[in-house]
Amino acid sequence: MENKPFDRSAYKATSVSTLKEDEEKVKELTGNNLGDRIAFLKLPPGKSKVRIFPAHLDAKSFCYARTVHFLELESKDKDGKTVKNDAGQTEFKRRPVFNAKIHGAFPKGVEPIDIIDDYISRVFKKAHAEIQDDTQRKNYLNPLTFLKTGIIGKTKWLVYANVYNENGVPEFGKLEMATTVKDKLNEISANQDGEGPMTVDPFTDPDDGRCVFVTYTPDEKDPKKKYSAAIDFMKPTPLTDEEMQNWASQDSLEKQLVGSYSYSDFMNAVAGLKRFDDQSTHLLRANGFSAGYGIFADEDFLDVCEKVATYFPEKFEDAAEPNSFIDGPEKVETHKTEATTEKVSPLKAPTLEEMSLDQLAAYVDKQGLDVTILPDDAEADVIQAIRDEEADQIGDVAATTPNAEADGEKAWEDLTSDSAEEVVETRKARGTRSTQLD
């Protein structure tokens, strides 16, 4: 049987106007008037060479936004049962939850809404309405914004790409880019070539696409100058038929990220927010406040939750399968389990040193760390990179919220080690009103 060549003519570069349109939509939906929050990209120091793949046939762009919030959710074992510690208490772990405005499919004419964004907005409005002193207001908002407890959404941009090592050998996979790098690509696309403004991106055409060189300077003090990007205008880097076939066999980013918000995502958001709202009482009292945020006591907020629930009803597959965050290690467990008095054997989380390379990769994904792991990396080097990244993230947050970090972190440690009662139910009874939130 004759082996037909790969039809590469169907895969063309993406319109620059399409890229800008998508980006402006994301900015509009994620803008909460909370101030400019700079995303710090953590790439290996020095220059990285990247070759971006085109859009799949069922996608309009090669690059898609991925916006998540990290919330504490119940830990589950491989059978979907809740994990408990030696004291019989439920264990929790911070996990990523999609933002519904970015990843949800809403009915025509309905303005997209995300309950986590709505919760955050209510806390900020409450802070500005009730607290006049700037330092006190920062202390009040600290649990919401602090690295270890915060729930502010984080947007990055996903592409399929080859990343070349120092020997010029490409490694294929999904590449997550922070907004700073995305902005650099926008600048390159906006430049004029010899015949006028570019109308399509210069990176992704299978034959004529150019590599991008991203240089990371960790010692640079100005975050906006830590990264520089340049396009290889000297020559294109064609993709081979084998590379294209491997890439084409993957699900498109549009399929994974557009309209993928589900019932399980919504229920994770409700459960995680309710736990956070309860914890805020302890955290804020440690900073001298008399009460927590108390947003779940607001009937209007609960009405918003009920409204959003109608857009994402439970389906058969929600009960049968765990929700796939994207794929692979970032799955968020949402199996339902029946109430039982049977004691569940506690599952002790392994240390980094006890993890395999695959487990370390899963840990990096679940914690949202900017650490790239290659197949030939030594486990010791990966562990050190993880610890460096976690230390850098704490340093970045400390630099932007200096007034309450010590008290906030102490309160968090006290809370997570406290042997008090388990998390309360997701919702309080509201008379005869019974909904999916009950």
C-alpha positions in Angstrom: 0.0 0.0 0.0 1.4 3.4 -1.0 2.2 5.7 1.9 0.6 9.0 0.9 2.4 12.2 1.9 1.0 14.3 4.7 -1.4 17.0 3.3 0.3 20.1 4.8 -1.5 22.6 2.6 -4.6 22.6 4.8 -2.7 23.9 7.8 -1.9 27.6 7.4 -0.9 30.4 9.7 -3.4 32.1 11.9 -4.8 35.6 11.1 -3.2 38.2 13.3 -6.6 39.9 13.7 -8.0 36.6 15.0 -5.3 36.4 17.6 -5.9 40.0 18.8 -9.7 39.5 18.8 -9.3 36.4 21.1 -6.9 38.2 23.4 -9.1 41.3 23.8 -12.0 39.0 24.6 -10.0 37.3 27.4 -8.8 40.6 28.8 -12.4 41.9 28.9 -13.8 38.8 30.6 -11.0 38.5 33.2 -10.8 42.2 34.0 -12.0 42.6 37.6 -10.6 46.1 38.2 -8.3 44.6 40.8 -5.2 46.3 39.5 -2.4 45.2 37.2 -1.0 41.8 38.2 2.2 41.0 36.4 2.6 37.3 35.5 6.3 36.3 36.0 7.3 33.7 33.5 9.8 31.1 34.8 11.9 29.8 31.9 15.4 28.3 32.1 18.0 31.1 32.1 19.4 32.1 28.8 18.0 31.6 25.3 15.3 29.0 24.4 14.4 28.1 20.8 10.8 27.4 20.1 8.9 26.3 17.0 5.2 26.7 17.3 2.7 24.5 15.5 -0.3 25.8 13.5 -4.0 25.6 14.4 -5.7 22.3 14.0 -8.4 22.0 11.3 -11.2 22.2 14.0 -9.6 25.3 15.6 -9.4 28.9 14.6 -6.1 29.7 16.3 -2.9 28.0 17.4 -2.9 29.7 20.8 -5.6 29.6 23.5 -6.0 31.1 26.9 -6.1 28.8 30.0 -7.5 30.6 33.1 -7.6 28.7 36.4 -8.1 29.4 40.1 -6.5 27.3 42.8 -8.9 26.1 45.4 -8.7 23.5 48.2 -10.7 20.4 47.3 -11.0 17.0 49.0 -8.3 14.6 48.2 -9.4 11.3 46.6 -7.7 8.0 46.3 -7.5 6.0 43.1 -11.0 4.5 43.8 -12.6 8.0 44.2 -12.9 7.7 48.0 -12.1 10.6 50.2 -8.7 10.4 51.8 -8.5 10.9 55.6 -5.5 11.4 57.9 -4.6 9.4 61.0 -7.0 11.5 63.0 -9.9 10.6 60.7 -10.1 14.1 59.2 -10.6 14.7 55.4 -7.4 15.7 53.6 -7.5 18.7 51.2 -5.2 19.8 48.4 -5.1 22.9 46.3 -6.2 22.1 42.7 -6.9 24.1 39.6 -10.5 24.9 38.6 -11.4 26.4 35.2 -12.8 29.9 35.0 -16.3 29.6 33.5 -16.2 32.9 31.6 -13.2 31.7 29.6 -13.9 27.9 29.3 -17.7 27.7 29.6 -20.4 27.6 26.8 -23.2 29.9 27.7 -26.6 30.3 26.0 -26.8 32.9 23.3 -27.5 36.3 24.8 -26.3 35.4 28.3 -23.4 37.3 29.6 -20.7 34.9 30.8 -20.2 34.7 34.5 -17.9 32.9 36.9 -18.7 32.4 40.5 -15.1 32.6 41.7 -14.7 36.0 39.9 -18.0 37.1 41.4 -16.8 36.1 44.9 -13.5 37.9 44.5 -15.3 41.1 43.2 -17.6 41.1 46.3 -14.7 40.8 48.7 -12.9 43.7 47.0 -16.0 45.9 47.0 -16.5 45.0 50.7 -12.9 46.0 51.5 -13.1 49.3 49.8 -16.5 50.1 51.2 -15.7 49.2 54.8 -12.0 49.9 55.3 -10.4 53.3 54.6 -6.8 52.6 55.8 -4.7 51.3 52.9 -2.6 49.0 55.2 -5.6 47.6 56.9 -7.3 47.0 53.6 -4.2 45.1 52.3 -4.2 43.0 55.5 -7.9 42.3 54.9 -7.4 41.2 51.3 -4.2 39.2 52.1 -6.0 35.7 52.4 -7.5 36.4 48.9 -4.2 37.3 47.3 -1.4 35.5 49.2 0.3 32.7 47.3 -0.6 29.9 49.7 -4.2 30.8 50.2 -5.2 33.1 47.3 -7.8 32.3 44.7 -7.1 35.0 42.1 -7.3 33.6 38.6 -4.1 33.0 36.6 -4.2 33.2 32.8 -1.5 31.6 30.6 -1.5 30.8 26.9 -1.1 27.3 25.5 0.5 26.3 22.2 1.7 23.1 20.7 5.4 23.5 20.0 8.9 22.0 19.6 11.4 23.2 22.2 15.0 22.6 21.1 17.7 21.5 23.6 21.3 22.7 23.5 22.1 20.1 20.8 19.3 21.3 18.6 17.1 18.2 19.2 13.3 19.2 19.4 11.0 18.0 22.2 7.3 18.2 21.2 4.5 19.0 23.6 2.2 21.7 24.9 4.0 24.9 25.8 2.4 27.2 28.4 3.4 30.9 27.9 2.8 33.7 30.4 1.3 36.9 29.2 4.7 38.6 29.0 5.9 36.2 26.4 2.5 36.4 24.5 2.9 40.1 24.4 6.3 39.7 22.8 4.8 37.5 20.1 2.2 40.2 19.5 4.9 42.8 19.0 6.7 40.6 16.5 3.4 39.9 14.6 2.7 43.7 14.5 6.0 44.6 12.9 6.0 45.3 9.2 7.8 43.1 6.7 9.1 44.4 3.4 5.7 44.4 1.8 3.7 46.0 4.6 1.9 44.9 7.8 1.8 41.2 8.4 -1.7 39.8 8.1 -1.0 36.3 9.4 1.3 35.1 12.2 4.9 34.4 11.1 5.4 31.5 13.4 3.2 28.5 12.5 3.1 27.8 8.8 4.3 24.2 8.3 6.8 25.3 5.6 7.5 29.0 6.1 7.0 29.3 9.9 9.9 30.8 11.8 11.3 29.8 15.2 11.1 32.2 18.2 14.0 32.8 20.5 13.0 33.7 24.0 15.7 35.0 26.3 15.3 34.9 30.1 17.5 37.1 32.2 16.8 36.2 35.9 19.1 38.9 37.3 17.1 41.7 35.6 15.3 43.8 38.3 12.5 45.1 36.0 10.0 42.2 35.5 9.0 43.6 32.2 12.6 43.4 31.0 13.3 39.9 32.2 12.2 38.4 28.9 13.1 39.3 25.3 11.9 37.6 22.2 13.0 37.6 18.6 12.0 35.8 15.5 14.4 33.9 13.2 14.1 36.1 10.1 17.2 34.5 8.6 15.4 31.3 7.6 12.2 29.3 8.2 12.1 26.0 10.1 9.9 23.6 8.2 8.1 20.9 10.1 8.6 17.4 8.9 5.7 15.1 7.9 6.4 13.0 10.9 6.2 16.0 13.2 3.0 17.1 11.6 1.4 13.7 11.8 2.3 13.4 15.5 0.9 16.8 16.2 -2.3 16.2 14.1 -3.1 13.1 16.2 -3.5 15.3 19.3 -6.8 16.9 20.3 -6.9 20.5 19.3 -6.5 23.1 22.0 -9.9 24.5 21.1 -11.5 21.2 21.9 -9.7 21.0 25.2 -10.1 24.6 26.3 -13.2 26.1 24.6 -16.7 25.2 26.0 -15.1 22.6 28.2 -16.4 23.9 31.6 -18.7 21.3 33.1 -20.9 20.5 36.0 -18.0 19.0 37.9 -16.0 22.2 37.4 -18.9 24.2 38.8 -19.3 21.9 41.9 -15.6 22.1 42.5 -15.8 25.9 42.4 -18.7 25.9 44.9 -17.0 23.5 47.3 -13.6 25.2 47.1 -15.1 28.6 47.6 -17.2 27.5 50.6 -14.1 26.1 52.3 -12.2 29.3 51.5 -15.0 31.4 52.9 -15.0 29.4 56.1 -11.2 29.5 56.5 -11.2 33.3 56.0 -12.7 33.7 59.5 -9.6 32.1 61.1 -7.1 33.9 58.7 -8.6 37.3 59.2 -8.8 37.0 63.0 -5.1 36.3 63.0 -4.7 39.8 61.4 -6.9 41.5 63.9 -10.3 41.4 62.2 -13.4 40.2 64.0 -15.0 38.1 61.2 -14.3 36.4 57.9 -15.5 37.5 54.5 -18.9 35.8 54.9 -19.8 36.0 51.2 -21.9 32.8 51.4 -24.2 34.6 53.9 -25.1 36.9 51.0 -28.4 35.7 49.5 -27.6 37.6 46.3 -24.3 35.6 45.9 -26.2 32.3 46.4 -28.7 33.4 43.8 -25.8 33.9 41.3 -24.6 30.4 42.1 -28.0 29.0 41.5 -28.2 30.9 38.2 -24.8 29.6 37.0 -25.8 26.1 38.0 -28.6 26.1 35.4 -26.1 26.7 32.6 -24.0 23.6 33.5 -26.4 20.8 34.5 -25.2 17.4 35.6 -24.8 14.8 32.8 -24.4 11.1 32.9 -20.7 11.4 32.1 -20.2 13.7 35.1 -21.2 11.0 37.5 -19.4 8.2 35.6 -16.0 9.9 35.0 -13.7 12.3 36.8 -13.5 15.7 35.2 -10.5 16.2 32.9 -9.0 19.5 33.6 -7.0 19.4 30.3 -5.6 15.9 30.2 -3.0 13.7 31.8 -1.8 14.6 35.3 -4.1 17.6 35.8 -7.3 15.7 36.2 -9.4 16.9 39.1 -11.1 14.0 40.9 -14.8 14.4 41.2 -16.1 10.9 41.8 -19.2 10.6 43.9 -19.0 8.4 47.0 -21.8 7.2 49.2 -21.9 8.2 52.8 -20.2 5.5 55.0 -19.0 4.9 58.5 -16.3 2.6 57.3 -12.8 3.8 58.2 -10.7 4.7 55.2 -7.0 3.9 55.3 -5.1 7.1 55.4 -2.9 7.8 52.3 0.4 9.5 53.2 1.5 11.8 50.4 5.0 11.0 49.2 7.8 13.5 49.5 9.5 14.9 46.4 12.4 12.5 46.9 10.1 9.5 46.9 8.4 10.5 43.6 9.2 9.1 40.2 9.8 11.5 37.2 6.2 11.1 36.1 4.9 11.8 39.6 7.2 14.9 39.8 5.7 16.1 36.5 2.2 15.6 37.9 3.1 17.5 41.0 4.4 20.4 38.8 1.1 20.5 36.8 -1.1 20.3 39.9 0.8 23.1 41.7 0.8 25.3 38.7 4.6 25.6 38.7 6.6 26.9 35.7 9.1 24.0 35.6 9.9 22.2 32.4 10.8 18.5 32.8 12.5 16.6 29.9 12.7 12.8 29.7 16.4 12.7 30.3 16.4 15.1 33.3 17.8 13.7 36.6 15.2 13.5 39.4 17.5 15.4 41.7 17.7 18.3 39.3 14.0 18.3 38.8 13.4 18.4 42.6 15.8 21.3 43.0 14.0 23.2 40.1 10.7 22.6 41.9 12.0 24.0 45.2 13.6 26.9 43.4 10.3 27.7 41.6 8.3 27.5 44.8 10.8 29.8 46.6 10.7 32.3 43.7 6.9 32.4 43.8 6.8 33.1 47.5 9.4 35.8 46.9 7.3 37.4 44.1 4.2 37.5 46.3 6.1 38.9 49.3 7.4 41.7 47.1 3.9 42.8 46.1 2.1 42.3 49.4 4.6 43.2 52.1 2.3 44.1 54.9 0.7 40.9 56.0 2.8 38.0 54.8 4.2 36.9 58.2 0.8 36.9 60.0 -0.9 35.5 56.9 1.5 32.6 56.6 1.4 31.8 60.3 -2.4 31.8 60.2 -2.3 29.4 57.3 0.0 27.1 59.0 -2.1 27.2 62.2 -5.2 26.5 60.1 -3.9 23.5 58.2 -2.4 21.9 61.3 -5.5 22.5 63.4 -7.4 19.4 64.5 -10.7 21.2 64.7 -13.9 20.2 62.9 -14.0 19.2 59.3 -15.3 21.5 56.6 -19.0 22.3 56.9 -21.6 21.5 54.2 -21.4 23.3 50.9 -24.5 25.3 51.6 -26.8 26.2 54.5 -30.4 25.4 54.3 -32.4 28.1 52.6 -36.0 27.4 53.7 -37.7 25.3 51.0 -35.4 26.4 48.2 -33.8 23.2 46.9 -31.3 23.4 44.1 -28.2 21.6 42.7 -26.2 23.5 45.4 -27.9 21.6 48.2 
